[in-house]
Each structure stands twice: as structure tokens, then as C-alpha cells.
Amino acid sequence: EVQLVESGGGMVQPGGSLRLSCAASGFTFSSYDMSWVRQAPGKGPEWVSAVNRDGGSTYYADSVKGRFTISRDNAKNTLYLQMNSLKSEDTALYLCARGGVDSGLDGHWGQGTQVTVSS
């Protein structure tokens, strides 16, 4: 069974940083592109970032480019999202998803971790 479990969310002030993690199990993690998606209250899902299978290629939404960094550790079956210079508009539920830019998301998502940016 595919499992994706996010952690690392919390409340932070504008300009602060957080590092999200996604622990993957039930599949060969290194064989899949992976993504982060977020959903703000009252809005639809927004794709945030993706990384290819070996971590060599990364992709970002314009809204987070230059502030967020996606990475992965295939030995630990873990996906990361380093978020710096956080803004109030980054407040959302952040979900880890299997799939990426070329492969597309395949419908496997985690439950998400809440990020709230507020003073």
C-alpha cells in the first residue's frame, strides 16, 4: 500500500522558514518523480514544486520560485520542501504527491501538513 506521510508544518511569522518532510513507503520511491501541492482555505489545489526521480531536475511554481527548494533522499525514501521567506499567502495545507511534471500526478497523496504564516 502506497503511503505518504507529511510532517514539519506549523505556524511561522512572515519572513520565517520551515522544512517539510514526506516519508514514503509501499513503493519504490526512487522510481517516481515526486511533487508538493498545496491547498489554501476555500481554494483548489495548487501545484508547488516537483523533482525528478534522481533529484537532478527540479521545478517550481512562479509563486514560490527563489524561496522554496525541493529535494529528496532516495536512501531514506523521503521528500523535502525547504520554505524560506514565507508570506501570508503561503498559508495552506501542503501535500506530498506521487508524480511530477513529465509523468503527471497519479492520484497518490498524503494527508498533508498545515503551514500557517501569520504575525
Residue frames as qw, qx, qy, qz and C-alpha x, y, z in Angstrom:
[[0.000, 0.888, 0.460, 0.000, 0.00, 0.00, 0.00],
 [0.381, 0.485, -0.023, 0.787, 1.33, 3.39, -1.01],
 [0.408, -0.802, -0.363, 0.241, 1.75, 5.69, 2.00],
 [0.356, 0.494, -0.059, 0.791, 2.90, 9.30, 2.02],
 [0.490, -0.732, -0.421, 0.219, 3.18, 10.96, 5.43],
 [0.271, 0.701, -0.058, 0.658, 3.98, 14.65, 5.67],
 [0.579, -0.648, -0.325, 0.373, 5.44, 16.45, 8.67],
 [0.500, -0.031, 0.004, 0.866, 7.13, 19.71, 9.58],
 [0.041, -0.682, -0.366, -0.633, 4.29, 22.17, 9.26],
 [0.381, -0.485, -0.510, 0.599, 3.42, 24.77, 11.84],
 [0.050, 0.965, 0.256, 0.025, 2.86, 28.44, 12.45],
 [0.613, -0.105, 0.070, 0.780, 5.57, 30.89, 11.48],
 [0.041, 0.801, 0.137, -0.581, 5.86, 34.65, 11.14],
 [0.623, 0.779, 0.054, 0.039, 6.20, 36.30, 7.73],
 [0.217, 0.830, -0.504, 0.105, 9.79, 36.03, 6.57],
 [0.603, -0.448, 0.640, -0.162, 10.33, 32.83, 8.50],
 [0.406, 0.377, -0.785, -0.276, 11.30, 29.37, 7.33],
 [0.816, -0.143, 0.448, -0.335, 10.01, 25.83, 7.60],
 [0.186, 0.367, -0.861, -0.300, 11.19, 22.49, 6.28],
 [0.851, 0.034, 0.148, -0.503, 8.58, 19.95, 5.31],
 [0.093, -0.322, 0.932, 0.136, 9.25, 16.23, 5.01],
 [0.837, 0.126, -0.074, -0.527, 7.32, 13.43, 3.34],
 [0.334, -0.331, 0.882, -0.018, 8.08, 9.85, 4.31],
 [0.709, 0.276, -0.356, -0.542, 7.18, 7.43, 1.54],
 [0.346, -0.223, 0.906, -0.099, 6.52, 3.70, 1.78],
 [0.687, 0.339, 0.577, -0.284, 4.81, 0.89, -0.09],
 [0.726, 0.678, 0.101, 0.058, 6.51, 1.57, -3.42],
 [0.742, -0.011, 0.094, 0.663, 9.97, 2.01, -4.94],
 [0.086, -0.885, -0.163, 0.427, 10.46, 5.68, -4.10],
 [0.283, -0.520, 0.453, 0.667, 13.47, 6.16, -6.37],
 [0.317, 0.243, 0.786, 0.472, 11.43, 5.11, -9.41],
 [0.066, 0.801, 0.583, 0.119, 8.99, 8.03, -9.19],
 [0.116, 0.425, -0.015, 0.898, 9.02, 11.74, -9.73],
 [0.298, -0.561, -0.677, 0.372, 7.53, 13.49, -6.70],
 [0.029, 0.575, 0.202, 0.793, 5.69, 16.75, -6.09],
 [0.081, -0.345, -0.591, 0.724, 4.40, 19.10, -3.44],
 [0.126, -0.553, -0.539, -0.623, 0.92, 20.52, -3.82],
 [0.055, -0.155, -0.561, 0.812, -0.86, 22.97, -1.52],
 [0.170, -0.605, -0.656, -0.418, -4.45, 23.89, -0.85],
 [0.005, 0.099, -0.332, 0.938, -5.43, 27.13, 0.80],
 [0.212, 0.412, 0.745, -0.480, -8.78, 27.52, 2.57],
 [0.450, 0.683, 0.323, -0.476, -11.58, 27.91, 0.06],
 [0.340, 0.694, -0.463, -0.435, -9.32, 27.35, -2.95],
 [0.968, 0.221, -0.084, -0.081, -8.46, 24.45, -5.20],
 [0.830, -0.317, 0.223, 0.401, -5.17, 22.56, -5.13],
 [0.294, 0.918, -0.256, -0.078, -2.13, 24.42, -6.41],
 [0.918, 0.124, -0.099, 0.363, 0.94, 22.61, -7.66],
 [0.335, -0.914, 0.167, 0.158, 4.03, 23.99, -5.88],
 [0.011, 0.725, -0.671, -0.157, 7.10, 22.04, -6.91],
 [0.988, 0.114, 0.034, -0.096, 8.37, 18.78, -8.39],
 [0.194, -0.674, 0.694, 0.162, 11.57, 16.79, -8.52],
 [0.766, 0.314, -0.484, -0.282, 12.56, 14.01, -10.87],
 [0.946, -0.211, -0.242, -0.037, 13.50, 10.50, -9.80],
 [0.781, 0.014, -0.273, 0.562, 17.18, 11.11, -9.10],
 [0.336, -0.800, -0.227, 0.441, 16.77, 14.65, -7.78],
 [0.501, -0.078, 0.311, 0.804, 18.69, 16.13, -10.66],
 [0.013, -0.366, -0.407, -0.837, 15.85, 18.23, -12.05],
 [0.058, -0.478, -0.654, 0.584, 13.56, 20.47, -10.04],
 [0.011, -0.487, -0.504, -0.713, 10.57, 22.59, -10.99],
 [0.107, -0.363, -0.548, 0.746, 8.72, 25.39, -9.20],
 [0.113, 0.829, 0.533, 0.127, 5.57, 27.41, -9.49],
 [0.287, 0.598, -0.015, 0.748, 6.31, 31.08, -10.16],
 [0.464, -0.783, -0.090, -0.404, 4.74, 31.95, -6.81],
 [0.798, -0.581, 0.133, 0.091, 7.46, 30.11, -4.86],
 [0.802, 0.405, -0.068, 0.434, 10.46, 30.26, -7.19],
 [0.285, 0.609, -0.323, 0.666, 13.53, 31.58, -5.42],
 [0.441, -0.533, 0.370, -0.620, 12.05, 30.97, -1.97],
 [0.899, -0.168, 0.313, -0.255, 11.33, 27.22, -1.86],
 [0.225, 0.535, -0.797, -0.167, 13.70, 24.33, -2.53],
 [0.951, -0.045, 0.051, -0.302, 12.56, 20.77, -3.20],
 [0.164, 0.549, -0.819, 0.019, 14.89, 17.84, -2.61],
 [0.941, -0.132, -0.112, -0.290, 14.81, 14.13, -1.98],
 [0.186, -0.539, 0.816, -0.099, 16.84, 11.44, -0.24],
 [0.789, 0.126, -0.459, -0.388, 16.21, 8.17, -2.04],
 [0.408, 0.170, -0.836, 0.327, 18.17, 6.23, 0.57],
 [0.092, 0.105, 0.675, -0.725, 15.70, 7.45, 3.20],
 [0.003, -0.505, -0.804, -0.313, 12.60, 7.36, 0.96],
 [0.145, -0.722, -0.420, 0.531, 11.95, 10.96, 1.92],
 [0.290, 0.643, 0.326, 0.630, 10.92, 14.09, 0.05],
 [0.335, -0.485, -0.323, 0.740, 11.64, 17.57, 1.42],
 [0.195, 0.790, 0.306, 0.493, 10.50, 21.13, 0.87],
 [0.422, -0.308, -0.257, 0.813, 12.60, 23.93, 2.34],
 [0.062, 0.831, 0.440, 0.334, 10.49, 27.06, 2.53],
 [0.418, -0.241, -0.188, 0.855, 12.17, 30.41, 3.15],
 [0.060, 0.053, -0.085, -0.993, 10.91, 34.00, 3.17],
 [0.001, -0.460, -0.887, -0.047, 7.41, 32.77, 3.88],
 [0.187, -0.142, -0.115, -0.965, 4.48, 35.04, 3.12],
 [0.497, 0.115, 0.546, -0.665, 0.91, 35.05, 4.41],
 [0.731, 0.368, -0.192, -0.541, -0.24, 33.81, 1.01],
 [0.374, 0.319, -0.871, -0.012, 1.79, 30.63, 1.55],
 [0.451, -0.097, 0.672, -0.579, -0.69, 29.60, 4.26],
 [0.753, 0.179, -0.397, -0.493, -2.14, 26.28, 3.16],
 [0.874, -0.209, 0.432, -0.079, -2.29, 22.55, 3.68],
 [0.244, 0.657, -0.657, -0.277, 0.81, 21.12, 2.00],
 [0.930, 0.025, 0.318, -0.184, 0.55, 17.66, 0.50],
 [0.211, -0.451, 0.790, 0.357, 3.11, 15.30, -0.90],
 [0.811, 0.407, 0.156, -0.390, 2.07, 13.65, -4.17],
 [0.637, -0.145, 0.657, 0.376, 3.49, 10.92, -6.33],
 [0.560, 0.635, 0.433, 0.309, 4.30, 12.03, -9.83],
 [0.344, -0.483, 0.091, 0.800, 5.86, 15.05, -11.44],
 [0.251, 0.605, -0.148, -0.741, 5.94, 17.44, -14.36],
 [0.297, 0.311, -0.745, -0.510, 6.51, 14.88, -17.11],
 [0.139, -0.105, -0.985, 0.018, 4.78, 11.90, -15.51],
 [0.468, -0.452, -0.266, -0.711, 1.82, 13.77, -14.05],
 [0.356, -0.280, 0.667, -0.592, 0.33, 13.12, -10.63],
 [0.380, -0.015, -0.881, -0.282, -1.06, 9.60, -10.32],
 [0.611, -0.497, -0.337, -0.516, -3.57, 10.14, -7.54],
 [0.742, -0.338, -0.467, 0.344, -1.49, 9.11, -4.54],
 [0.021, -0.733, 0.145, -0.664, -1.39, 11.92, -1.98],
 [0.326, -0.071, -0.736, 0.589, -0.60, 12.23, 1.68],
 [0.219, -0.746, -0.619, 0.112, -2.90, 13.71, 4.31],
 [0.193, 0.792, 0.053, 0.577, -0.96, 16.94, 4.39],
 [0.509, -0.367, -0.393, 0.672, 0.72, 19.19, 6.93],
 [0.025, 0.934, 0.345, 0.090, -0.64, 22.63, 7.76],
 [0.484, 0.019, -0.054, 0.873, 1.51, 25.71, 7.25],
 [0.081, -0.913, -0.398, -0.034, 0.25, 28.98, 8.68],
 [0.469, 0.152, -0.054, 0.869, 2.14, 32.21, 8.10],
 [0.239, -0.847, -0.364, -0.305, 0.90, 34.95, 10.38],
 [0.240, 0.405, -0.412, 0.780, 2.20, 37.73, 12.57]]
